Amino acid sequence: MSHSVLVTVVDPAAGFSASFDVVPGETVLAAALRAAIDIPYSCRSGTCRTCISRVIGGHIEHDPDYADELFIDDDEVAAGYRLLCSSLAHAESVIDIG
């Protein structure tokens, strides 16, 4: 049985922090919007890069069904960056959206 995981988004420069639950199969962006948390986004398909954010703790990965189609470089992914519109939370995580 799968359970939701807690994700916290932070923007240290703006003094912003908010937490919300992400259910299995739900993107981080969809969960944030469901929780009425305002985070940057535009296209919802991994092409505009507006939602690019850095995972600073936990485990967030791109949906494997779409990972090859996203506009993000391998070195960005290796540095912890993810496109939240196409990312799934696998464990409690913290994401810098600033």
DSSP file with accessible surface (Angstrom, degrees, kcal/mol):
  #  RESIDUE AA STRUCTURE BP1 BP2  ACC     N-H-->O    O-->H-N    N-H-->O    O-->H-N    TCO  KAPPA ALPHA  PHI   PSI    X-CA   Y-CA   Z-CA
    1    1 A M              0   0  206      0, 0.0     2,-0.3     0, 0.0     0, 0.0   0.000 360.0 360.0 360.0 130.8    0.0    0.0    0.0
    2    2 A S        -     0   0   93     22,-0.0     2,-0.3     0, 0.0    21,-0.0  -0.691 360.0-162.4 -96.1 148.1    1.4    3.4   -1.0
    3    3 A H        -     0   0  134     -2,-0.3    19,-0.0    20,-0.1     2,-0.0  -0.859  25.8 -96.4-125.3 160.6    1.1    6.5    1.1
    4    4 A S        -     0   0   54     -2,-0.3     2,-0.3    19,-0.1    19,-0.2  -0.299  35.5-141.9 -70.1 158.7    1.5   10.2    0.5
    5    5 A V  E     -A   22   0A  33     17,-2.3    17,-2.7    86,-0.1     2,-0.4  -0.935  15.3-115.1-122.6 150.5    4.8   11.9    1.3
    6    6 A L  E     -A   21   0A  60     -2,-0.3    87,-1.8    15,-0.2     2,-0.4  -0.710  30.3-172.4 -87.3 129.0    5.4   15.3    2.7
    7    7 A V  E     -Ab  20  93A   0     13,-3.0    13,-2.4    -2,-0.4     2,-0.5  -0.974   6.0-161.2-120.8 136.1    7.1   17.9    0.5
    8    8 A T  E     -Ab  19  94A  23     85,-2.5    87,-2.7    -2,-0.4     2,-0.4  -0.973   3.0-159.9-116.6 129.0    8.3   21.3    1.7
    9    9 A V  E     -Ab  18  95A   0      9,-2.9     9,-2.2    -2,-0.5     2,-0.3  -0.904  14.1-174.3-106.3 138.5    9.0   24.1   -0.8
   10   10 A V  E     -Ab  17  96A  26     85,-2.8    87,-2.9    -2,-0.4    88,-0.7  -0.957  24.9-172.5-132.1 149.8   11.2   27.0    0.3
   11   11 A D  E >>> -A   16   0A  39      5,-2.5     5,-2.1    -2,-0.3     3,-0.8  -0.794  11.3-173.0-136.0  89.4   12.3   30.3   -1.1
   12   12 A P  G >45S+     0   0   90      0, 0.0     3,-0.7     0, 0.0    -1,-0.1   0.862  82.2  56.6 -56.1 -37.4   14.9   31.6    1.4
   13   13 A A  G 345S+     0   0  101      1,-0.3    -2,-0.0     2,-0.1    -3,-0.0   0.848 115.0  38.2 -64.1 -33.1   15.3   35.0   -0.3
   14   14 A A  G <45S-     0   0   71     -3,-0.8    -1,-0.3     2,-0.1     3,-0.1   0.451 109.3-121.4 -94.9  -3.4   11.5   35.6    0.0
   15   15 A G  T <<5 +     0   0   71     -4,-0.8     2,-0.4    -3,-0.7    -2,-0.1   0.823  63.0 148.7  66.7  31.6   11.3   34.0    3.5
   16   16 A F  E   < +A   11   0A  74     -5,-2.1    -5,-2.5     2,-0.0     2,-0.3  -0.804  18.1 160.7-106.1 139.2    8.7   31.5    2.1
   17   17 A S  E     +A   10   0A  80     -2,-0.4     2,-0.3    -7,-0.2    -7,-0.2  -0.961   3.9 166.0-153.1 136.0    8.1   28.0    3.2
   18   18 A A  E     -A    9   0A  19     -9,-2.2    -9,-2.9    -2,-0.3     2,-0.3  -0.985  16.6-153.4-151.2 145.0    5.1   25.7    2.7
   19   19 A S  E     +A    8   0A  62     -2,-0.3     2,-0.3   -11,-0.2   -11,-0.2  -0.904  18.3 163.5-121.3 150.1    4.5   22.0    3.1
   20   20 A F  E     -A    7   0A   9    -13,-2.4   -13,-3.0    -2,-0.3     2,-0.3  -0.979  36.0-102.9-157.9 160.3    2.0   19.7    1.4
   21   21 A D  E     -A    6   0A  81     -2,-0.3     2,-0.5   -15,-0.2   -15,-0.2  -0.723  24.2-158.3 -91.1 140.9    1.3   16.0    0.8
   22   22 A V  E     -A    5   0A   3    -17,-2.7   -17,-2.3    -2,-0.3     6,-0.1  -0.981  11.9-147.3-117.9 123.6    2.0   14.4   -2.6
   23   23 A V    >   -     0   0   65     -2,-0.5     3,-2.2   -19,-0.2    66,-0.2  -0.549  38.4 -77.9 -87.9 156.3    0.1   11.1   -3.3
   24   24 A P  T 3  S+     0   0   76      0, 0.0    -1,-0.1     0, 0.0     3,-0.1  -0.250 118.7  15.6 -54.6 133.6    1.6    8.3   -5.4
   25   25 A G  T 3  S+     0   0   70      1,-0.3     2,-0.4    64,-0.2    38,-0.0   0.325  99.2 117.1  85.3  -7.2    1.6    9.1   -9.1
   26   26 A E    <   -     0   0   31     -3,-2.2    63,-0.5    63,-0.1    -1,-0.3  -0.749  65.9-122.2 -93.7 137.7    0.9   12.8   -8.6
   27   27 A T  B  >  -E   88   0B  34     -2,-0.4     4,-2.3    61,-0.1    61,-0.2  -0.405  20.8-117.7 -73.7 157.0    3.4   15.4   -9.7
   28   28 A V  H  > S+     0   0    0     59,-2.3     4,-2.4    56,-0.5     5,-0.2   0.916 116.3  51.6 -60.0 -42.2    4.9   17.8   -7.2
   29   29 A L  H  > S+     0   0    4     55,-2.0     4,-2.6    58,-0.2     5,-0.2   0.942 108.8  49.4 -61.4 -47.2    3.3   20.7   -9.1
   30   30 A A  H  > S+     0   0   41     54,-0.3     4,-2.4     1,-0.2    -1,-0.2   0.908 112.1  49.1 -60.1 -40.1   -0.1   19.1   -9.1
   31   31 A A  H  X S+     0   0    0     -4,-2.3     4,-1.8     2,-0.2    -1,-0.2   0.905 110.5  50.2 -66.6 -41.2    0.0   18.5   -5.4
   32   32 A A  H  <>S+     0   0    0     -4,-2.4     5,-2.9     2,-0.2    -2,-0.2   0.934 112.4  46.7 -62.7 -44.5    1.2   22.0   -4.7
   33   33 A L  H ><5S+     0   0   48     -4,-2.6     3,-1.7     1,-0.2    -2,-0.2   0.905 109.2  54.4 -65.3 -38.6   -1.7   23.5   -6.7
   34   34 A R  H 3<5S+     0   0  138     -4,-2.4    -1,-0.2     1,-0.3    -2,-0.2   0.872 109.5  48.5 -61.0 -34.2   -4.2   21.1   -5.0
   35   35 A A  T 3<5S-     0   0   44     -4,-1.8    -1,-0.3    -5,-0.2    -2,-0.2   0.336 118.4-115.0 -87.7   6.8   -2.9   22.5   -1.7
   36   36 A A  T < 5 +     0   0   94     -3,-1.7     2,-0.6     1,-0.2    -3,-0.2   0.832  63.9 151.5  61.0  37.3   -3.3   26.1   -3.0
   37   37 A I      < -     0   0   22     -5,-2.9     2,-0.9    -6,-0.1    -1,-0.2  -0.880  43.1-135.7-100.3 123.9    0.4   26.7   -2.8
   38   38 A D        +     0   0  138     -2,-0.6    -5,-0.0    -3,-0.1    -6,-0.0  -0.711  38.0 157.4 -86.1 105.5    1.6   29.2   -5.3
   39   39 A I        -     0   0    3     -2,-0.9     2,-0.1   -10,-0.1    12,-0.1  -0.923  49.3 -86.6-124.0 155.2    4.8   28.0   -7.0
   40   40 A P        +     0   0   64      0, 0.0     2,-0.3     0, 0.0   -11,-0.0  -0.360  64.6 133.5 -64.2 132.7    6.2   29.1  -10.4
   41   41 A Y        +     0   0   83     -2,-0.1    -3,-0.0    10,-0.1     0, 0.0  -0.966  19.9 164.9-164.8 166.5    4.9   27.2  -13.4
   42   42 A S  S    S+     0   0   79     -2,-0.3    -1,-0.0     0, 0.0     0, 0.0   0.247  74.2  28.3-147.0 -71.1    3.5   27.7  -16.9
   43   43 A C  S    S-     0   0   45      1,-0.1    -2,-0.0     0, 0.0     0, 0.0   0.750  70.6-149.4 -81.7 -29.1    3.3   24.9  -19.4
   44   44 A R  S    S+     0   0  149      1,-0.1    -1,-0.1     0, 0.0   -14,-0.0   0.658  79.2  84.7  66.6  16.4    2.9   21.8  -17.1
   45   45 A S  S    S-     0   0   66     41,-0.0    -1,-0.1     0, 0.0    41,-0.0   0.316 104.5-104.2-130.2   8.6    4.7   19.7  -19.7
   46   46 A G  S    S+     0   0    2     24,-0.1    25,-2.6    25,-0.1    37,-0.0   0.683  95.1  98.3  80.5  17.8    8.4   20.1  -19.0
   47   47 A T  S    S+     0   0   67     23,-0.2    -1,-0.0     1,-0.0    23,-0.0   0.724  74.5  49.0-110.1 -25.5    9.1   22.4  -21.9
   48   48 A C  S    S-     0   0   52      1,-0.0    -1,-0.0     0, 0.0    -7,-0.0   0.707  84.0-144.8 -90.3 -22.2    9.1   26.0  -20.5
   49   49 A R    >   +     0   0   84      1,-0.1     3,-1.4     2,-0.0    -1,-0.0   0.525  59.3 128.2  70.7   9.1   11.4   25.4  -17.5
   50   50 A T  T 3  S+     0   0   66      1,-0.3    -1,-0.1    33,-0.0    -9,-0.1   0.871  72.6  49.1 -62.3 -33.7    9.4   27.9  -15.3
   51   51 A C  T 3  S+     0   0    6    -12,-0.1    33,-1.1     2,-0.0    -1,-0.3   0.326  76.2 137.1 -91.9  10.1    9.1   25.3  -12.6
   52   52 A I  E <   +C   83   0A  45     -3,-1.4     2,-0.3    31,-0.2    31,-0.2  -0.347  27.7 163.2 -62.1 130.7   12.8   24.2  -12.5
   53   53 A S  E     -C   82   0A   6     29,-2.3    29,-2.9    27,-0.1     2,-0.5  -0.964  37.0-111.7-146.8 161.7   13.8   23.9   -8.8
   54   54 A R  E     -CD  81  96A  94     42,-2.0    42,-3.1    -2,-0.3     2,-0.5  -0.862  19.8-138.1-107.4 125.8   16.5   22.3   -6.8
   55   55 A V  E     + D   0  95A  23     25,-3.2    40,-0.2    -2,-0.5     3,-0.1  -0.692  23.8 175.9 -77.5 120.4   15.9   19.4   -4.5
   56   56 A I  E     +     0   0A  79     38,-2.5     2,-0.3    -2,-0.5    39,-0.2   0.463  66.1   9.2-108.2  -2.4   17.9   20.1   -1.3
   57   57 A G  E    S+ D   0  94A  29     37,-1.3    37,-2.4     3,-0.0    -1,-0.3  -0.917 104.5  19.8-170.2 145.1   16.7   17.0    0.7
   58   58 A G  S    S-     0   0   55     -2,-0.3     2,-0.4    35,-0.3    35,-0.2  -0.615  89.2 -55.7  98.7-152.7   14.8   13.8    0.1
   59   59 A H        +     0   0   83     32,-0.5    31,-3.0    -2,-0.2    32,-0.9  -0.876  53.3 157.2-143.5 102.5   14.0   12.0   -3.1
   60   60 A I  E     +F   89   0B   2     -2,-0.4     2,-0.3    29,-0.2    29,-0.2  -0.995  14.5 175.6-124.1 128.1   12.3   13.6   -6.1
   61   61 A E  E     -F   88   0B  71     27,-2.3    27,-3.3    -2,-0.4     2,-0.1  -0.956  34.9 -99.5-133.1 153.8   12.7   12.2   -9.6
   62   62 A H  E     -F   87   0B  19     -2,-0.3    25,-0.3    25,-0.3     5,-0.1  -0.415  51.9 -93.3 -66.1 145.7   11.3   12.9  -13.0
   63   63 A D    >>  -     0   0   29     23,-3.1     3,-2.0     1,-0.2     4,-1.3  -0.429  33.8-139.4 -58.2 121.0    8.4   10.6  -14.1
   64   64 A P  T 34 S+     0   0  100      0, 0.0     4,-0.4     0, 0.0    -1,-0.2   0.781  98.5  65.4 -61.6 -22.6   10.3    7.9  -16.0
   65   65 A D  T 34 S+     0   0  122      1,-0.2    -2,-0.1     2,-0.1    -3,-0.0   0.727 119.2  21.9 -69.2 -20.3    7.5    7.9  -18.7
   66   66 A Y  T X> S+     0   0  119     -3,-2.0     3,-1.9    20,-0.2     4,-0.6   0.423  89.5 105.9-125.2  -2.2    8.5   11.5  -19.7
   67   67 A A  G >< S+     0   0   38     -4,-1.3     3,-0.9     1,-0.3     5,-0.2   0.829  81.0  52.8 -55.6 -37.1   12.1   11.9  -18.5
   68   68 A D  G 34 S+     0   0  164     -4,-0.4    -1,-0.3     1,-0.2    -2,-0.1   0.660 107.8  52.7 -74.1 -14.0   13.5   11.7  -22.0
   69   69 A E  G <4 S+     0   0  135     -3,-1.9    -1,-0.2     2,-0.0    -2,-0.2   0.475  86.1 106.7 -98.7  -4.2   11.2   14.4  -23.3
   70   70 A L  S << S-     0   0   18     -3,-0.9     2,-1.5    -4,-0.6   -23,-0.2  -0.467  73.3-124.2 -82.3 149.6   11.9   17.1  -20.7
   71   71 A F  S    S+     0   0  121    -25,-2.6     2,-0.3    -2,-0.1    -1,-0.1  -0.585  73.1 108.5 -91.8  72.6   14.0   20.2  -21.4
   72   72 A I        -     0   0   20     -2,-1.5     2,-0.2    -5,-0.2    -2,-0.1  -0.983  64.8-123.6-146.9 137.0   16.5   19.7  -18.6
   73   73 A D     >  -     0   0   98     -2,-0.3     4,-2.2     1,-0.1     3,-0.4  -0.485  20.9-119.0 -82.1 154.2   20.2   18.8  -19.1
   74   74 A D  H  > S+     0   0  144      1,-0.2     4,-2.7     2,-0.2     5,-0.2   0.860 115.3  54.8 -58.0 -37.6   21.8   15.8  -17.4
   75   75 A D  H  > S+     0   0  113      2,-0.2     4,-1.4     1,-0.2    -1,-0.2   0.858 106.7  51.1 -68.9 -31.4   24.2   18.0  -15.5
   76   76 A E  H  4>S+     0   0   40     -3,-0.4     5,-2.6     2,-0.2    -2,-0.2   0.928 110.9  47.8 -67.4 -43.3   21.3   20.0  -14.1
   77   77 A V  H ><5S+     0   0   37     -4,-2.2     3,-2.0     1,-0.2    -2,-0.2   0.935 109.9  52.8 -62.0 -43.8   19.6   16.7  -13.0
   78   78 A A  H 3<5S+     0   0   91     -4,-2.7    -1,-0.2     1,-0.3    -2,-0.2   0.825 105.5  55.6 -61.9 -29.5   22.9   15.6  -11.4
   79   79 A A  T 3<5S-     0   0   60     -4,-1.4    -1,-0.3    -5,-0.2    -2,-0.2   0.407 128.2 -98.1 -83.5   1.6   23.0   18.9   -9.5
   80   80 A G  T < 5S+     0   0   14     -3,-2.0   -25,-3.2     1,-0.3     2,-0.2   0.489  75.0 143.0  99.6   4.2   19.6   18.2   -8.0
   81   81 A Y  E   < +C   54   0A  88     -5,-2.6     2,-0.3   -27,-0.2    -1,-0.3  -0.558  21.8 176.8 -83.0 144.1   17.4   20.2  -10.3
   82   82 A R  E     -C   53   0A  22    -29,-2.9   -29,-2.3    -2,-0.2     2,-0.8  -0.983  35.6-122.6-140.8 152.4   14.0   19.0  -11.3
   83   83 A L  E >   -C   52   0A   0     -2,-0.3     3,-1.9   -31,-0.2   -31,-0.2  -0.873  26.0-153.5 -92.6 110.6   11.0   20.2  -13.4
   84   84 A L  G >  S+     0   0    1    -33,-1.1   -55,-2.0    -2,-0.8     3,-1.0   0.758  88.0  66.0 -65.1 -22.2    8.2   20.0  -10.8
   85   85 A C  G 3  S+     0   0   11      1,-0.2    -1,-0.3   -57,-0.2   -58,-0.1   0.707 114.7  30.7 -70.1 -16.7    5.5   19.6  -13.4
   86   86 A S  G <  S+     0   0   11     -3,-1.9   -23,-3.1   -59,-0.1     2,-0.4   0.076 100.6 104.9-128.5  21.9    7.0   16.2  -14.3
   87   87 A S  E <   - F   0  62B   0     -3,-1.0   -59,-2.3   -25,-0.3     2,-0.4  -0.872  50.0-155.1-115.1 143.3    8.5   15.1  -11.0
   88   88 A L  E     -EF  27  61B  23    -27,-3.3   -27,-2.3    -2,-0.4     2,-0.5  -0.894  17.4-129.2-113.8 141.9    7.3   12.5   -8.5
   89   89 A A  E     + F   0  60B  16    -63,-0.5   -29,-0.2    -2,-0.4   -64,-0.2  -0.794  25.2 174.5 -92.8 126.0    8.1   12.5   -4.8
   90   90 A H        +     0   0   99    -31,-3.0     2,-0.3    -2,-0.5   -30,-0.2   0.500  69.4   6.9-106.5  -9.4    9.4    9.2   -3.5
   91   91 A A  S    S-     0   0   37    -32,-0.9   -32,-0.5   -86,-0.1    -1,-0.2  -0.965 102.5 -60.2-160.7 165.4   10.2   10.3    0.1
   92   92 A E  S    S+     0   0  136     -2,-0.3     2,-0.3   -34,-0.1   -85,-0.2  -0.310  70.2 179.3 -52.7 132.6    9.8   13.3    2.3
   93   93 A S  E     -b    7   0A   2    -87,-1.8   -85,-2.5   -35,-0.2     2,-0.4  -0.945  33.4-143.8-143.9 159.9   11.6   16.1    0.6
   94   94 A V  E     -bD   8  57A  51    -37,-2.4   -38,-2.5    -2,-0.3   -37,-1.3  -0.996  20.4-169.0-126.0 132.9   12.6   19.8    0.6
   95   95 A I  E     -bD   9  55A   0    -87,-2.7   -85,-2.8    -2,-0.4     2,-0.7  -0.983  18.1-141.6-127.7 130.0   12.8   21.8   -2.6
   96   96 A D  E     +bD  10  54A  33    -42,-3.1   -42,-2.0    -2,-0.4   -85,-0.2  -0.806  22.4 174.0 -89.2 113.0   14.2   25.3   -3.1
   97   97 A I              0   0   18    -87,-2.9   -86,-0.2    -2,-0.7    -1,-0.1   0.391 360.0 360.0 -98.6   1.0   11.9   27.1   -5.6
   98   98 A G              0   0   72    -88,-0.7   -44,-0.1   -44,-0.1   -87,-0.1  -0.127 360.0 360.0 -77.7 360.0   13.7   30.4   -5.3
